[in-house]
Amino acid sequence: MGKDSSISENMAQLRVRFLTDTKEYRVTDVPFAVPMKLGRKGLSEVVNHLLGAEEQIAFDFTINDLLVRASLRKFILDHQRGS
């Protein structure tokens, strides 16, 4: 993999929305872009920032009812469906 390829991979983004039924953790449901290199910890940091949380909370994230435990990039690659 060349240098240009890894740069574009590090810059790749995905549009996401953070949805929950728990009122105290609700943030805007407007989609916005996050780096695809983020995993659970990075996504939790984004949500904590949006909440203005003083203490960091570790959240769980799902896509199509599957827990995200790797980077978004790896999750999507591992769960791609045939077109």
PyMOL CGO cylinders between C-alpha atoms (Angstrom):
from pymol import cmd
from pymol.cgo import CYLINDER

trace = [
    CYLINDER, 0.00, 0.00, 0.00, 1.44, 3.35, -1.02, 0.3, 1, 1, 1, 1, 1, 1,
    CYLINDER, 1.44, 3.35, -1.02, 1.68, 6.48, 1.05, 0.3, 1, 1, 1, 1, 1, 1,
    CYLINDER, 1.68, 6.48, 1.05, -1.19, 8.18, -0.83, 0.3, 1, 1, 1, 1, 1, 1,
    CYLINDER, -1.19, 8.18, -0.83, -3.47, 5.22, -0.18, 0.3, 1, 1, 1, 1, 1, 1,
    CYLINDER, -3.47, 5.22, -0.18, -2.91, 5.25, 3.59, 0.3, 1, 1, 1, 1, 1, 1,
    CYLINDER, -2.91, 5.25, 3.59, -3.44, 9.02, 3.72, 0.3, 1, 1, 1, 1, 1, 1,
    CYLINDER, -3.44, 9.02, 3.72, -6.81, 8.73, 1.99, 0.3, 1, 1, 1, 1, 1, 1,
    CYLINDER, -6.81, 8.73, 1.99, -7.78, 5.80, 4.26, 0.3, 1, 1, 1, 1, 1, 1,
    CYLINDER, -7.78, 5.80, 4.26, -6.99, 7.89, 7.34, 0.3, 1, 1, 1, 1, 1, 1,
    CYLINDER, -6.99, 7.89, 7.34, -9.09, 10.74, 5.97, 0.3, 1, 1, 1, 1, 1, 1,
    CYLINDER, -9.09, 10.74, 5.97, -12.11, 8.62, 4.98, 0.3, 1, 1, 1, 1, 1, 1,
    CYLINDER, -12.11, 8.62, 4.98, -15.29, 9.64, 6.75, 0.3, 1, 1, 1, 1, 1, 1,
    CYLINDER, -15.29, 9.64, 6.75, -18.72, 8.18, 7.34, 0.3, 1, 1, 1, 1, 1, 1,
    CYLINDER, -18.72, 8.18, 7.34, -21.98, 10.00, 8.01, 0.3, 1, 1, 1, 1, 1, 1,
    CYLINDER, -21.98, 10.00, 8.01, -23.49, 8.87, 11.31, 0.3, 1, 1, 1, 1, 1, 1,
    CYLINDER, -23.49, 8.87, 11.31, -26.38, 9.66, 13.63, 0.3, 1, 1, 1, 1, 1, 1,
    CYLINDER, -26.38, 9.66, 13.63, -26.33, 8.85, 17.34, 0.3, 1, 1, 1, 1, 1, 1,
    CYLINDER, -26.33, 8.85, 17.34, -29.75, 7.61, 18.47, 0.3, 1, 1, 1, 1, 1, 1,
    CYLINDER, -29.75, 7.61, 18.47, -30.85, 6.42, 21.91, 0.3, 1, 1, 1, 1, 1, 1,
    CYLINDER, -30.85, 6.42, 21.91, -33.99, 5.97, 23.94, 0.3, 1, 1, 1, 1, 1, 1,
    CYLINDER, -33.99, 5.97, 23.94, -32.19, 7.27, 27.05, 0.3, 1, 1, 1, 1, 1, 1,
    CYLINDER, -32.19, 7.27, 27.05, -33.11, 10.95, 27.40, 0.3, 1, 1, 1, 1, 1, 1,
    CYLINDER, -33.11, 10.95, 27.40, -30.01, 12.00, 29.33, 0.3, 1, 1, 1, 1, 1, 1,
    CYLINDER, -30.01, 12.00, 29.33, -27.73, 10.78, 26.52, 0.3, 1, 1, 1, 1, 1, 1,
    CYLINDER, -27.73, 10.78, 26.52, -29.62, 12.21, 23.54, 0.3, 1, 1, 1, 1, 1, 1,
    CYLINDER, -29.62, 12.21, 23.54, -27.69, 14.40, 21.14, 0.3, 1, 1, 1, 1, 1, 1,
    CYLINDER, -27.69, 14.40, 21.14, -28.73, 15.90, 17.84, 0.3, 1, 1, 1, 1, 1, 1,
    CYLINDER, -28.73, 15.90, 17.84, -30.02, 13.30, 15.38, 0.3, 1, 1, 1, 1, 1, 1,
    CYLINDER, -30.02, 13.30, 15.38, -28.70, 15.32, 12.45, 0.3, 1, 1, 1, 1, 1, 1,
    CYLINDER, -28.70, 15.32, 12.45, -26.14, 13.22, 10.55, 0.3, 1, 1, 1, 1, 1, 1,
    CYLINDER, -26.14, 13.22, 10.55, -22.54, 14.38, 10.52, 0.3, 1, 1, 1, 1, 1, 1,
    CYLINDER, -22.54, 14.38, 10.52, -19.22, 12.98, 9.35, 0.3, 1, 1, 1, 1, 1, 1,
    CYLINDER, -19.22, 12.98, 9.35, -16.77, 11.12, 11.58, 0.3, 1, 1, 1, 1, 1, 1,
    CYLINDER, -16.77, 11.12, 11.58, -13.49, 9.45, 10.61, 0.3, 1, 1, 1, 1, 1, 1,
    CYLINDER, -13.49, 9.45, 10.61, -13.91, 5.79, 9.66, 0.3, 1, 1, 1, 1, 1, 1,
    CYLINDER, -13.91, 5.79, 9.66, -10.87, 4.98, 11.78, 0.3, 1, 1, 1, 1, 1, 1,
    CYLINDER, -10.87, 4.98, 11.78, -12.95, 5.58, 14.93, 0.3, 1, 1, 1, 1, 1, 1,
    CYLINDER, -12.95, 5.58, 14.93, -14.10, 2.63, 17.00, 0.3, 1, 1, 1, 1, 1, 1,
    CYLINDER, -14.10, 2.63, 17.00, -16.11, 2.41, 20.21, 0.3, 1, 1, 1, 1, 1, 1,
    CYLINDER, -16.11, 2.41, 20.21, -13.71, 4.57, 22.24, 0.3, 1, 1, 1, 1, 1, 1,
    CYLINDER, -13.71, 4.57, 22.24, -13.48, 7.31, 19.61, 0.3, 1, 1, 1, 1, 1, 1,
    CYLINDER, -13.48, 7.31, 19.61, -17.25, 7.34, 19.05, 0.3, 1, 1, 1, 1, 1, 1,
    CYLINDER, -17.25, 7.34, 19.05, -17.76, 7.57, 22.82, 0.3, 1, 1, 1, 1, 1, 1,
    CYLINDER, -17.76, 7.57, 22.82, -15.43, 10.58, 22.89, 0.3, 1, 1, 1, 1, 1, 1,
    CYLINDER, -15.43, 10.58, 22.89, -17.52, 12.26, 20.18, 0.3, 1, 1, 1, 1, 1, 1,
    CYLINDER, -17.52, 12.26, 20.18, -20.78, 11.66, 22.08, 0.3, 1, 1, 1, 1, 1, 1,
    CYLINDER, -20.78, 11.66, 22.08, -19.25, 12.80, 25.38, 0.3, 1, 1, 1, 1, 1, 1,
    CYLINDER, -19.25, 12.80, 25.38, -18.11, 15.99, 23.64, 0.3, 1, 1, 1, 1, 1, 1,
    CYLINDER, -18.11, 15.99, 23.64, -21.59, 16.58, 22.20, 0.3, 1, 1, 1, 1, 1, 1,
    CYLINDER, -21.59, 16.58, 22.20, -23.10, 16.03, 25.65, 0.3, 1, 1, 1, 1, 1, 1,
    CYLINDER, -23.10, 16.03, 25.65, -20.58, 18.35, 27.29, 0.3, 1, 1, 1, 1, 1, 1,
    CYLINDER, -20.58, 18.35, 27.29, -19.89, 15.55, 29.76, 0.3, 1, 1, 1, 1, 1, 1,
    CYLINDER, -19.89, 15.55, 29.76, -17.29, 16.27, 32.43, 0.3, 1, 1, 1, 1, 1, 1,
    CYLINDER, -17.29, 16.27, 32.43, -16.78, 12.57, 33.16, 0.3, 1, 1, 1, 1, 1, 1,
    CYLINDER, -16.78, 12.57, 33.16, -16.18, 10.32, 30.18, 0.3, 1, 1, 1, 1, 1, 1,
    CYLINDER, -16.18, 10.32, 30.18, -18.82, 7.64, 29.64, 0.3, 1, 1, 1, 1, 1, 1,
    CYLINDER, -18.82, 7.64, 29.64, -18.10, 4.51, 27.58, 0.3, 1, 1, 1, 1, 1, 1,
    CYLINDER, -18.10, 4.51, 27.58, -21.02, 3.89, 25.25, 0.3, 1, 1, 1, 1, 1, 1,
    CYLINDER, -21.02, 3.89, 25.25, -21.94, 0.90, 23.12, 0.3, 1, 1, 1, 1, 1, 1,
    CYLINDER, -21.94, 0.90, 23.12, -22.75, 1.48, 19.45, 0.3, 1, 1, 1, 1, 1, 1,
    CYLINDER, -22.75, 1.48, 19.45, -24.69, -0.66, 17.02, 0.3, 1, 1, 1, 1, 1, 1,
    CYLINDER, -24.69, -0.66, 17.02, -25.16, -0.71, 13.28, 0.3, 1, 1, 1, 1, 1, 1,
    CYLINDER, -25.16, -0.71, 13.28, -28.11, -2.80, 12.09, 0.3, 1, 1, 1, 1, 1, 1,
    CYLINDER, -28.11, -2.80, 12.09, -28.39, -4.25, 15.62, 0.3, 1, 1, 1, 1, 1, 1,
    CYLINDER, -28.39, -4.25, 15.62, -24.75, -5.46, 15.60, 0.3, 1, 1, 1, 1, 1, 1,
    CYLINDER, -24.75, -5.46, 15.60, -22.29, -4.14, 18.20, 0.3, 1, 1, 1, 1, 1, 1,
    CYLINDER, -22.29, -4.14, 18.20, -19.42, -2.08, 16.84, 0.3, 1, 1, 1, 1, 1, 1,
    CYLINDER, -19.42, -2.08, 16.84, -16.22, -3.35, 18.48, 0.3, 1, 1, 1, 1, 1, 1,
    CYLINDER, -16.22, -3.35, 18.48, -13.68, -2.45, 15.81, 0.3, 1, 1, 1, 1, 1, 1,
    CYLINDER, -13.68, -2.45, 15.81, -13.14, 0.66, 13.73, 0.3, 1, 1, 1, 1, 1, 1,
    CYLINDER, -13.14, 0.66, 13.73, -16.05, 1.72, 11.55, 0.3, 1, 1, 1, 1, 1, 1,
    CYLINDER, -16.05, 1.72, 11.55, -13.94, 0.84, 8.50, 0.3, 1, 1, 1, 1, 1, 1,
    CYLINDER, -13.94, 0.84, 8.50, -13.32, -2.72, 9.73, 0.3, 1, 1, 1, 1, 1, 1,
    CYLINDER, -13.32, -2.72, 9.73, -16.93, -3.15, 10.83, 0.3, 1, 1, 1, 1, 1, 1,
    CYLINDER, -16.93, -3.15, 10.83, -18.22, -2.14, 7.40, 0.3, 1, 1, 1, 1, 1, 1,
    CYLINDER, -18.22, -2.14, 7.40, -15.71, -4.31, 5.56, 0.3, 1, 1, 1, 1, 1, 1,
    CYLINDER, -15.71, -4.31, 5.56, -16.54, -7.31, 7.79, 0.3, 1, 1, 1, 1, 1, 1,
    CYLINDER, -16.54, -7.31, 7.79, -20.30, -6.88, 7.37, 0.3, 1, 1, 1, 1, 1, 1,
    CYLINDER, -20.30, -6.88, 7.37, -20.62, -5.90, 3.71, 0.3, 1, 1, 1, 1, 1, 1,
    CYLINDER, -20.62, -5.90, 3.71, -23.53, -7.48, 1.93, 0.3, 1, 1, 1, 1, 1, 1,
    CYLINDER, -23.53, -7.48, 1.93, -23.52, -8.44, -1.70, 0.3, 1, 1, 1, 1, 1, 1,
    CYLINDER, -23.52, -8.44, -1.70, -25.29, -6.01, -4.01, 0.3, 1, 1, 1, 1, 1, 1,
]
cmd.load_cgo(trace, "trace")
